[in-house]
Amino acid sequence: MGEKLSFIMVAVTAAALAIAMLYVSQEMLQDVSDADVIEQTKISLIQAVSGAERHANGKAARVELNDVHGEPVYRVKIINSGKATDVHVDGKTGKILSIQTDQTDDPITGS
């Protein structure tokens, strides 16, 4: 009975270790992916924000860089007269890809 319990404990420990290693390797791949997106950008975050502010005639409240189908895209949230607008900016060219005004009461929290 003692050998059976020891075997089960070793098997459970090995399975837990394998799952942990898989999780860590996926996190490392995500980090590499983020670095790849950053390397692909040709315009700075400041340039993206400046273009979005001019285009939406407001002030930036938040910005993030995303990988959209393998391409870098800045998502800039612009506030103007209490309204929030999402502006998507091409990370390579600076071209405005889309503009969408939020339909929420609070432009920051979305509630």
N, C-alpha and C positions, 0 to 999 in steps of 0.2 A: 504494500500500500504506500509506503514511504517513497519508493522509487517512482511510482506512478504520479504521485503528487509533485515530486521534483521535476519530472518530465513535463508535466502540464505547466508548472511555473516557468520553466525555461522556454517553452513554446510561446506562452503569453508574453514573456519579456521580449523574445525575438520578434514577435508580431508587432508589439508596441514600438520597438526600435525601428523596424522597417517603415512603419507609418510615419514616424517622426522624421526619418531621413527623406521620405518622399515629400513631406510638407516643406522641409527646408530646401530641397532642390527646386520645388515649384516657386518658392519665394525668391530664390536666386535667379531663376529664369525671368521672373517678373521684373527684378531689378535690372537685368540686362536689357529687357525690352524697354524699360523706361529710359535707360541710357541711350539706346538706339534712337528712340523718338527725339530725344534732346539733340543728338548729333545730326539728325535730319533737318532741324530747323535752320532757316537762313535769316529769319528776322528775330529780333530780340523780343522779350516779353514787353519791354517798354514801347517798342514800335507797334506791337499788336494792340496794346491798351490804348495808345495814342490814336491809332486809326479807328478803333471801335468807338472811342469817346467822340471823335469828330463825326463819325457816320451816324451815331445814335443821338448826338447832341446832349450828352450827359457826362456823368462822372463814373468811373469804374469802382465797383464795390468788391468784386472778386474776379480772379482769373485763374484758369487751370490749363495745362497743356495735356491734350489727349491724343491717343493713337486712334485714328478713324480710318479703317481699312488700310492700314499700313502707312498712313500719311499723318504728319503732325498738324493738329488743329488746336488753336487757342480758343477757349470758351470764355468770353468776357461778359460779366453781368454789369450792365450800365443802369444807373439810376437817373431818372429825369422826371421832375415834377411828381415825385412819389410813385412813379411807375418803374418797374424793372423790365429790362430788355436784355435778352441773350443775344450776343453777337458772336458768330463763329468766324474766325480769321484763319486763313491758310498760313501755316507755319513756315512755308517755303517762300511764298510770294507776297504775303501781306494782304492779299485780295480778301474782301468781305465775302464769305460764302453764304451766310444766311443771317437773318435778323428775325427774332420772334419776341413779341411783347408778352410778358407774363400776365395772366388774368387773375392774379391774387390781390388781396387787400394790402398785405405787408410785403414790400419788395425784397426784404432781406430774409425773413423767416418763411415766407410763402403761406402764411395762414390768414 
